Amino acid sequence: MGRPSARRGRCRLPRNGDDSFKCPMCGARICWAVPGGSKGSTGYAHCSRSIVATHVWKLDEGPPDCCPWNGDAERDWDGSIDIWDDMSWVNDVVQDDGDV
């Protein structure tokens, strides 16, 4: 999945080749925002298929499927962004599907 954090239970998501991140639950792009420009500034991250993301669809097709994943975004020492997953969704997937 990614590199474990010093904070127990969190995992840093790996970057894609285009410097974006993929949702660990559904594979869609992750939307994030970190308002501060200094090292250690934090913000939010959520799946682009999240209920809080903007969606456009045709009325006759019904609403798109939504993904509940969200995580934390943090600015690194070099100005890049790290996305952290608390892995809380893993237990839900195991209970629903029987495996991850």
C-alpha angles and dihedrals in degrees: 000000000000145000116311118242130234084240105079117251099017127113129193112232117232120244122244120232091266092054093257129119132236125221110252091216104048108003097243121134119279120236115210142171131195110181098192122074098206130092112278095023109146136208141152137287130194139168116271086233091056122125088244093055121092112260131187120196141153114264093228091056096053126227120318123252113272130218119215097206119128134160145162129283122208132183113236128217092267095049095259122126128245120199116210127201119201090205092226090132093062093078090051092052093047092051093047101042105021091237139039 
